[in-house]
């Protein structure tokens, strides 16, 4: 039986004992009290041994926990150093990436400008060719109108008279 149980039984024995009239005393059976005291004495060495084992184990557990905490702290410092080094690599990589992107954007802008200049030049040449073609078409139409007027004069003998905005078509 453990000491706590023995003390609980002793307490119950005294609490339930018959009171002595006109005093704070009580009457208990001597043998019952002596038996409980003997039980407590027998339990104490066992419980003291258990307590000593717990203290010994506590010291071992504390020492192991200190060792583990030191290992965890050392690992944390190592991880911190690794992350700092990695962060520096990442920062440098980001700088290099930004430089490459800026260079690529500059090259793309220059190429876009070159393309715009090339297209503008081609359109200007096309405009000149179209202008020449338009003038040639206009001369051809003018010649056809002039030929039609000559043909009409031959048929009627009259000289056609045109208004400012009328061509040969306006006469009909």
Biotite code that builds the C-alpha atoms (Angstrom):
import biotite.structure as struc

atoms = struc.array([
    struc.Atom([0.000, 0.000, 0.000], chain_id="A", res_id=1, res_name="UNK", atom_name="CA", element="C"),
    struc.Atom([1.364, 3.475, -0.776], chain_id="A", res_id=2, res_name="UNK", atom_name="CA", element="C"),
    struc.Atom([1.832, 6.232, 1.814], chain_id="A", res_id=3, res_name="UNK", atom_name="CA", element="C"),
    struc.Atom([-0.942, 8.387, 0.406], chain_id="A", res_id=4, res_name="UNK", atom_name="CA", element="C"),
    struc.Atom([-3.494, 5.584, 0.797], chain_id="A", res_id=5, res_name="UNK", atom_name="CA", element="C"),
    struc.Atom([-2.309, 4.875, 4.356], chain_id="A", res_id=6, res_name="UNK", atom_name="CA", element="C"),
    struc.Atom([-2.607, 8.560, 5.296], chain_id="A", res_id=7, res_name="UNK", atom_name="CA", element="C"),
    struc.Atom([-6.087, 8.743, 3.771], chain_id="A", res_id=8, res_name="UNK", atom_name="CA", element="C"),
    struc.Atom([-7.199, 5.724, 5.805], chain_id="A", res_id=9, res_name="UNK", atom_name="CA", element="C"),
    struc.Atom([-5.658, 7.221, 8.994], chain_id="A", res_id=10, res_name="UNK", atom_name="CA", element="C"),
    struc.Atom([-7.474, 10.489, 8.358], chain_id="A", res_id=11, res_name="UNK", atom_name="CA", element="C"),
    struc.Atom([-10.789, 8.657, 7.874], chain_id="A", res_id=12, res_name="UNK", atom_name="CA", element="C"),
    struc.Atom([-10.193, 6.664, 11.066], chain_id="A", res_id=13, res_name="UNK", atom_name="CA", element="C"),
    struc.Atom([-9.687, 9.839, 13.128], chain_id="A", res_id=14, res_name="UNK", atom_name="CA", element="C"),
    struc.Atom([-12.554, 11.708, 11.455], chain_id="A", res_id=15, res_name="UNK", atom_name="CA", element="C"),
    struc.Atom([-14.975, 8.843, 12.078], chain_id="A", res_id=16, res_name="UNK", atom_name="CA", element="C"),
    struc.Atom([-13.748, 8.239, 15.674], chain_id="A", res_id=17, res_name="UNK", atom_name="CA", element="C"),
    struc.Atom([-16.058, 8.751, 18.593], chain_id="A", res_id=18, res_name="UNK", atom_name="CA", element="C"),
    struc.Atom([-15.636, 12.195, 20.192], chain_id="A", res_id=19, res_name="UNK", atom_name="CA", element="C"),
    struc.Atom([-14.807, 12.583, 23.893], chain_id="A", res_id=20, res_name="UNK", atom_name="CA", element="C"),
    struc.Atom([-17.502, 14.692, 25.497], chain_id="A", res_id=21, res_name="UNK", atom_name="CA", element="C"),
    struc.Atom([-16.511, 18.223, 26.436], chain_id="A", res_id=22, res_name="UNK", atom_name="CA", element="C"),
    struc.Atom([-13.154, 18.135, 24.588], chain_id="A", res_id=23, res_name="UNK", atom_name="CA", element="C"),
    struc.Atom([-11.599, 18.178, 21.142], chain_id="A", res_id=24, res_name="UNK", atom_name="CA", element="C"),
    struc.Atom([-10.250, 14.675, 21.690], chain_id="A", res_id=25, res_name="UNK", atom_name="CA", element="C"),
    struc.Atom([-11.526, 11.487, 20.186], chain_id="A", res_id=26, res_name="UNK", atom_name="CA", element="C"),
    struc.Atom([-11.208, 7.824, 20.932], chain_id="A", res_id=27, res_name="UNK", atom_name="CA", element="C"),
    struc.Atom([-9.547, 5.600, 18.347], chain_id="A", res_id=28, res_name="UNK", atom_name="CA", element="C"),
    struc.Atom([-8.491, 2.008, 18.539], chain_id="A", res_id=29, res_name="UNK", atom_name="CA", element="C"),
    struc.Atom([-4.826, 1.896, 19.262], chain_id="A", res_id=30, res_name="UNK", atom_name="CA", element="C"),
    struc.Atom([-4.198, -1.231, 17.174], chain_id="A", res_id=31, res_name="UNK", atom_name="CA", element="C"),
    struc.Atom([-5.881, 0.284, 14.118], chain_id="A", res_id=32, res_name="UNK", atom_name="CA", element="C"),
    struc.Atom([-3.703, 3.410, 14.324], chain_id="A", res_id=33, res_name="UNK", atom_name="CA", element="C"),
    struc.Atom([-0.534, 1.406, 14.964], chain_id="A", res_id=34, res_name="UNK", atom_name="CA", element="C"),
    struc.Atom([-1.286, -0.884, 12.001], chain_id="A", res_id=35, res_name="UNK", atom_name="CA", element="C"),
    struc.Atom([-1.686, 2.112, 9.714], chain_id="A", res_id=36, res_name="UNK", atom_name="CA", element="C"),
    struc.Atom([1.571, 3.654, 10.984], chain_id="A", res_id=37, res_name="UNK", atom_name="CA", element="C"),
    struc.Atom([3.340, 0.334, 10.320], chain_id="A", res_id=38, res_name="UNK", atom_name="CA", element="C"),
    struc.Atom([1.880, 0.239, 6.794], chain_id="A", res_id=39, res_name="UNK", atom_name="CA", element="C"),
    struc.Atom([3.174, 3.784, 6.210], chain_id="A", res_id=40, res_name="UNK", atom_name="CA", element="C"),
    struc.Atom([6.667, 2.815, 7.406], chain_id="A", res_id=41, res_name="UNK", atom_name="CA", element="C"),
    struc.Atom([6.716, -0.170, 5.077], chain_id="A", res_id=42, res_name="UNK", atom_name="CA", element="C"),
    struc.Atom([5.588, 1.955, 2.107], chain_id="A", res_id=43, res_name="UNK", atom_name="CA", element="C"),
    struc.Atom([8.030, 4.782, 2.685], chain_id="A", res_id=44, res_name="UNK", atom_name="CA", element="C"),
    struc.Atom([11.231, 2.998, 1.616], chain_id="A", res_id=45, res_name="UNK", atom_name="CA", element="C"),
    struc.Atom([9.521, 1.806, -1.543], chain_id="A", res_id=46, res_name="UNK", atom_name="CA", element="C"),
    struc.Atom([8.140, 5.257, -2.300], chain_id="A", res_id=47, res_name="UNK", atom_name="CA", element="C"),
    struc.Atom([11.428, 6.956, -1.409], chain_id="A", res_id=48, res_name="UNK", atom_name="CA", element="C"),
    struc.Atom([13.182, 4.597, -3.811], chain_id="A", res_id=49, res_name="UNK", atom_name="CA", element="C"),
    struc.Atom([10.619, 5.440, -6.483], chain_id="A", res_id=50, res_name="UNK", atom_name="CA", element="C"),
    struc.Atom([11.170, 9.147, -5.806], chain_id="A", res_id=51, res_name="UNK", atom_name="CA", element="C"),
    struc.Atom([14.937, 8.679, -6.070], chain_id="A", res_id=52, res_name="UNK", atom_name="CA", element="C"),
    struc.Atom([14.468, 6.845, -9.388], chain_id="A", res_id=53, res_name="UNK", atom_name="CA", element="C"),
    struc.Atom([12.293, 9.704, -10.642], chain_id="A", res_id=54, res_name="UNK", atom_name="CA", element="C"),
    struc.Atom([14.942, 12.253, -9.622], chain_id="A", res_id=55, res_name="UNK", atom_name="CA", element="C"),
    struc.Atom([17.652, 10.229, -11.343], chain_id="A", res_id=56, res_name="UNK", atom_name="CA", element="C"),
    struc.Atom([15.502, 9.867, -14.449], chain_id="A", res_id=57, res_name="UNK", atom_name="CA", element="C"),
    struc.Atom([14.688, 13.580, -14.302], chain_id="A", res_id=58, res_name="UNK", atom_name="CA", element="C"),
    struc.Atom([18.384, 14.432, -14.334], chain_id="A", res_id=59, res_name="UNK", atom_name="CA", element="C"),
    struc.Atom([18.921, 12.111, -17.291], chain_id="A", res_id=60, res_name="UNK", atom_name="CA", element="C"),
    struc.Atom([15.901, 13.542, -19.128], chain_id="A", res_id=61, res_name="UNK", atom_name="CA", element="C"),
    struc.Atom([17.054, 17.120, -18.444], chain_id="A", res_id=62, res_name="UNK", atom_name="CA", element="C"),
    struc.Atom([20.569, 16.289, -19.675], chain_id="A", res_id=63, res_name="UNK", atom_name="CA", element="C"),
    struc.Atom([19.142, 14.650, -22.807], chain_id="A", res_id=64, res_name="UNK", atom_name="CA", element="C"),
    struc.Atom([16.801, 17.609, -23.392], chain_id="A", res_id=65, res_name="UNK", atom_name="CA", element="C"),
    struc.Atom([19.712, 20.034, -23.043], chain_id="A", res_id=66, res_name="UNK", atom_name="CA", element="C"),
    struc.Atom([21.700, 17.996, -25.556], chain_id="A", res_id=67, res_name="UNK", atom_name="CA", element="C"),
    struc.Atom([18.755, 17.925, -27.955], chain_id="A", res_id=68, res_name="UNK", atom_name="CA", element="C"),
    struc.Atom([18.127, 21.644, -27.533], chain_id="A", res_id=69, res_name="UNK", atom_name="CA", element="C"),
    struc.Atom([21.800, 22.368, -28.262], chain_id="A", res_id=70, res_name="UNK", atom_name="CA", element="C"),
    struc.Atom([21.596, 20.176, -31.367], chain_id="A", res_id=71, res_name="UNK", atom_name="CA", element="C"),
    struc.Atom([18.396, 21.955, -32.453], chain_id="A", res_id=72, res_name="UNK", atom_name="CA", element="C"),
    struc.Atom([19.967, 25.381, -31.886], chain_id="A", res_id=73, res_name="UNK", atom_name="CA", element="C"),
    struc.Atom([23.109, 24.358, -33.803], chain_id="A", res_id=74, res_name="UNK", atom_name="CA", element="C"),
    struc.Atom([20.939, 23.049, -36.647], chain_id="A", res_id=75, res_name="UNK", atom_name="CA", element="C"),
    struc.Atom([18.927, 26.287, -36.627], chain_id="A", res_id=76, res_name="UNK", atom_name="CA", element="C"),
    struc.Atom([22.096, 28.376, -36.912], chain_id="A", res_id=77, res_name="UNK", atom_name="CA", element="C"),
    struc.Atom([23.326, 26.166, -39.758], chain_id="A", res_id=78, res_name="UNK", atom_name="CA", element="C"),
    struc.Atom([19.954, 26.487, -41.517], chain_id="A", res_id=79, res_name="UNK", atom_name="CA", element="C"),
    struc.Atom([20.009, 30.240, -40.988], chain_id="A", res_id=80, res_name="UNK", atom_name="CA", element="C"),
    struc.Atom([23.476, 30.452, -42.558], chain_id="A", res_id=81, res_name="UNK", atom_name="CA", element="C"),
    struc.Atom([22.322, 28.290, -45.487], chain_id="A", res_id=82, res_name="UNK", atom_name="CA", element="C"),
    struc.Atom([19.218, 30.423, -46.016], chain_id="A", res_id=83, res_name="UNK", atom_name="CA", element="C"),
    struc.Atom([21.245, 33.635, -45.898], chain_id="A", res_id=84, res_name="UNK", atom_name="CA", element="C"),
    struc.Atom([23.645, 32.242, -48.496], chain_id="A", res_id=85, res_name="UNK", atom_name="CA", element="C"),
    struc.Atom([20.700, 31.041, -50.578], chain_id="A", res_id=86, res_name="UNK", atom_name="CA", element="C"),
    struc.Atom([19.041, 34.455, -50.237], chain_id="A", res_id=87, res_name="UNK", atom_name="CA", element="C"),
    struc.Atom([22.180, 36.114, -51.593], chain_id="A", res_id=88, res_name="UNK", atom_name="CA", element="C"),
    struc.Atom([22.132, 33.740, -54.560], chain_id="A", res_id=89, res_name="UNK", atom_name="CA", element="C"),
    struc.Atom([18.441, 34.491, -55.140], chain_id="A", res_id=90, res_name="UNK", atom_name="CA", element="C"),
    struc.Atom([19.026, 38.252, -54.925], chain_id="A", res_id=91, res_name="UNK", atom_name="CA", element="C"),
    struc.Atom([21.892, 38.019, -57.426], chain_id="A", res_id=92, res_name="UNK", atom_name="CA", element="C"),
    struc.Atom([19.802, 35.795, -59.713], chain_id="A", res_id=93, res_name="UNK", atom_name="CA", element="C"),
    struc.Atom([16.942, 38.315, -59.567], chain_id="A", res_id=94, res_name="UNK", atom_name="CA", element="C"),
    struc.Atom([19.325, 41.145, -60.456], chain_id="A", res_id=95, res_name="UNK", atom_name="CA", element="C"),
    struc.Atom([20.677, 39.165, -63.399], chain_id="A", res_id=96, res_name="UNK", atom_name="CA", element="C"),
    struc.Atom([17.144, 38.287, -64.533], chain_id="A", res_id=97, res_name="UNK", atom_name="CA", element="C"),
    struc.Atom([16.121, 41.956, -64.383], chain_id="A", res_id=98, res_name="UNK", atom_name="CA", element="C"),
    struc.Atom([19.205, 42.918, -66.408], chain_id="A", res_id=99, res_name="UNK", atom_name="CA", element="C"),
    struc.Atom([18.439, 40.257, -69.039], chain_id="A", res_id=100, res_name="UNK", atom_name="CA", element="C"),
    struc.Atom([14.790, 41.331, -69.253], chain_id="A", res_id=101, res_name="UNK", atom_name="CA", element="C"),
    struc.Atom([15.787, 45.002, -69.638], chain_id="A", res_id=102, res_name="UNK", atom_name="CA", element="C"),
    struc.Atom([18.276, 44.081, -72.359], chain_id="A", res_id=103, res_name="UNK", atom_name="CA", element="C"),
    struc.Atom([15.674, 41.941, -74.161], chain_id="A", res_id=104, res_name="UNK", atom_name="CA", element="C"),
    struc.Atom([13.119, 44.751, -73.946], chain_id="A", res_id=105, res_name="UNK", atom_name="CA", element="C"),
    struc.Atom([15.648, 47.214, -75.400], chain_id="A", res_id=106, res_name="UNK", atom_name="CA", element="C"),
    struc.Atom([16.453, 44.817, -78.248], chain_id="A", res_id=107, res_name="UNK", atom_name="CA", element="C"),
    struc.Atom([12.732, 44.238, -78.897], chain_id="A", res_id=108, res_name="UNK", atom_name="CA", element="C"),
    struc.Atom([12.087, 48.003, -78.911], chain_id="A", res_id=109, res_name="UNK", atom_name="CA", element="C"),
    struc.Atom([14.956, 48.548, -81.364], chain_id="A", res_id=110, res_name="UNK", atom_name="CA", element="C"),
    struc.Atom([13.683, 45.759, -83.624], chain_id="A", res_id=111, res_name="UNK", atom_name="CA", element="C"),
    struc.Atom([10.150, 47.178, -83.476], chain_id="A", res_id=112, res_name="UNK", atom_name="CA", element="C"),
    struc.Atom([11.527, 50.587, -84.480], chain_id="A", res_id=113, res_name="UNK", atom_name="CA", element="C"),
    struc.Atom([13.481, 48.969, -87.338], chain_id="A", res_id=114, res_name="UNK", atom_name="CA", element="C"),
    struc.Atom([10.329, 47.169, -88.515], chain_id="A", res_id=115, res_name="UNK", atom_name="CA", element="C"),
    struc.Atom([8.320, 50.400, -88.324], chain_id="A", res_id=116, res_name="UNK", atom_name="CA", element="C"),
    struc.Atom([10.979, 52.221, -90.367], chain_id="A", res_id=117, res_name="UNK", atom_name="CA", element="C"),
    struc.Atom([11.114, 49.389, -92.922], chain_id="A", res_id=118, res_name="UNK", atom_name="CA", element="C"),
    struc.Atom([7.314, 49.296, -93.286], chain_id="A", res_id=119, res_name="UNK", atom_name="CA", element="C"),
    struc.Atom([7.150, 53.099, -93.537], chain_id="A", res_id=120, res_name="UNK", atom_name="CA", element="C"),
    struc.Atom([9.795, 53.022, -96.293], chain_id="A", res_id=121, res_name="UNK", atom_name="CA", element="C"),
    struc.Atom([7.929, 50.317, -98.204], chain_id="A", res_id=122, res_name="UNK", atom_name="CA", element="C"),
    struc.Atom([4.647, 52.219, -97.855], chain_id="A", res_id=123, res_name="UNK", atom_name="CA", element="C"),
    struc.Atom([6.328, 55.416, -99.094], chain_id="A", res_id=124, res_name="UNK", atom_name="CA", element="C"),
    struc.Atom([7.632, 53.533, -102.164], chain_id="A", res_id=125, res_name="UNK", atom_name="CA", element="C"),
    struc.Atom([4.201, 52.015, -102.681], chain_id="A", res_id=126, res_name="UNK", atom_name="CA", element="C"),
    struc.Atom([2.664, 55.495, -102.409], chain_id="A", res_id=127, res_name="UNK", atom_name="CA", element="C"),
    struc.Atom([5.031, 56.789, -105.113], chain_id="A", res_id=128, res_name="UNK", atom_name="CA", element="C"),
    struc.Atom([4.211, 53.834, -107.375], chain_id="A", res_id=129, res_name="UNK", atom_name="CA", element="C"),
    struc.Atom([0.474, 54.277, -106.759], chain_id="A", res_id=130, res_name="UNK", atom_name="CA", element="C"),
    struc.Atom([0.747, 58.012, -107.438], chain_id="A", res_id=131, res_name="UNK", atom_name="CA", element="C"),
    struc.Atom([2.518, 57.327, -110.742], chain_id="A", res_id=132, res_name="UNK", atom_name="CA", element="C"),
    struc.Atom([-0.050, 54.664, -111.575], chain_id="A", res_id=133, res_name="UNK", atom_name="CA", element="C"),
    struc.Atom([-2.919, 57.009, -110.692], chain_id="A", res_id=134, res_name="UNK", atom_name="CA", element="C"),
    struc.Atom([-1.467, 59.756, -112.903], chain_id="A", res_id=135, res_name="UNK", atom_name="CA", element="C"),
    struc.Atom([-0.998, 57.245, -115.705], chain_id="A", res_id=136, res_name="UNK", atom_name="CA", element="C"),
    struc.Atom([-4.609, 56.085, -115.286], chain_id="A", res_id=137, res_name="UNK", atom_name="CA", element="C"),
    struc.Atom([-5.764, 59.724, -115.303], chain_id="A", res_id=138, res_name="UNK", atom_name="CA", element="C"),
    struc.Atom([-3.805, 60.421, -118.490], chain_id="A", res_id=139, res_name="UNK", atom_name="CA", element="C"),
    struc.Atom([-5.329, 57.299, -120.073], chain_id="A", res_id=140, res_name="UNK", atom_name="CA", element="C"),
    struc.Atom([-8.843, 58.398, -119.140], chain_id="A", res_id=141, res_name="UNK", atom_name="CA", element="C"),
    struc.Atom([-8.159, 61.910, -120.393], chain_id="A", res_id=142, res_name="UNK", atom_name="CA", element="C"),
    struc.Atom([-6.939, 60.475, -123.695], chain_id="A", res_id=143, res_name="UNK", atom_name="CA", element="C"),
    struc.Atom([-10.037, 58.283, -123.993], chain_id="A", res_id=144, res_name="UNK", atom_name="CA", element="C"),
    struc.Atom([-12.271, 61.325, -123.391], chain_id="A", res_id=145, res_name="UNK", atom_name="CA", element="C"),
    struc.Atom([-10.360, 63.368, -125.918], chain_id="A", res_id=146, res_name="UNK", atom_name="CA", element="C"),
    struc.Atom([-10.637, 60.546, -128.462], chain_id="A", res_id=147, res_name="UNK", atom_name="CA", element="C"),
    struc.Atom([-14.400, 60.322, -127.802], chain_id="A", res_id=148, res_name="UNK", atom_name="CA", element="C"),
    struc.Atom([-14.791, 64.056, -128.399], chain_id="A", res_id=149, res_name="UNK", atom_name="CA", element="C"),
    struc.Atom([-12.962, 63.812, -131.691], chain_id="A", res_id=150, res_name="UNK", atom_name="CA", element="C"),
    struc.Atom([-15.166, 60.882, -132.716], chain_id="A", res_id=151, res_name="UNK", atom_name="CA", element="C"),
    struc.Atom([-18.312, 62.843, -131.805], chain_id="A", res_id=152, res_name="UNK", atom_name="CA", element="C"),
    struc.Atom([-17.168, 65.832, -133.837], chain_id="A", res_id=153, res_name="UNK", atom_name="CA", element="C"),
    struc.Atom([-16.628, 63.598, -136.790], chain_id="A", res_id=154, res_name="UNK", atom_name="CA", element="C"),
    struc.Atom([-20.164, 62.204, -136.494], chain_id="A", res_id=155, res_name="UNK", atom_name="CA", element="C"),
    struc.Atom([-22.055, 65.458, -135.936], chain_id="A", res_id=156, res_name="UNK", atom_name="CA", element="C"),
    struc.Atom([-19.675, 67.984, -137.246], chain_id="A", res_id=157, res_name="UNK", atom_name="CA", element="C"),
    struc.Atom([-20.303, 69.991, -134.116], chain_id="A", res_id=158, res_name="UNK", atom_name="CA", element="C"),
    struc.Atom([-17.755, 70.960, -131.585], chain_id="A", res_id=159, res_name="UNK", atom_name="CA", element="C"),
    struc.Atom([-18.915, 69.794, -128.184], chain_id="A", res_id=160, res_name="UNK", atom_name="CA", element="C"),
    struc.Atom([-19.067, 72.385, -125.439], chain_id="A", res_id=161, res_name="UNK", atom_name="CA", element="C"),
    struc.Atom([-18.528, 71.227, -121.891], chain_id="A", res_id=162, res_name="UNK", atom_name="CA", element="C"),
    struc.Atom([-19.248, 72.966, -118.594], chain_id="A", res_id=163, res_name="UNK", atom_name="CA", element="C"),
    struc.Atom([-16.572, 73.350, -115.920], chain_id="A", res_id=164, res_name="UNK", atom_name="CA", element="C"),
    struc.Atom([-17.520, 70.078, -114.220], chain_id="A", res_id=165, res_name="UNK", atom_name="CA", element="C"),
    struc.Atom([-18.925, 68.267, -117.231], chain_id="A", res_id=166, res_name="UNK", atom_name="CA", element="C"),
    struc.Atom([-17.008, 65.765, -119.172], chain_id="A", res_id=167, res_name="UNK", atom_name="CA", element="C"),
    struc.Atom([-18.200, 64.204, -122.360], chain_id="A", res_id=168, res_name="UNK", atom_name="CA", element="C"),
    struc.Atom([-20.629, 62.133, -120.296], chain_id="A", res_id=169, res_name="UNK", atom_name="CA", element="C"),
    struc.Atom([-22.391, 65.311, -119.053], chain_id="A", res_id=170, res_name="UNK", atom_name="CA", element="C"),
    struc.Atom([-23.649, 66.068, -122.551], chain_id="A", res_id=171, res_name="UNK", atom_name="CA", element="C"),
    struc.Atom([-25.917, 63.140, -122.909], chain_id="A", res_id=172, res_name="UNK", atom_name="CA", element="C"),
])
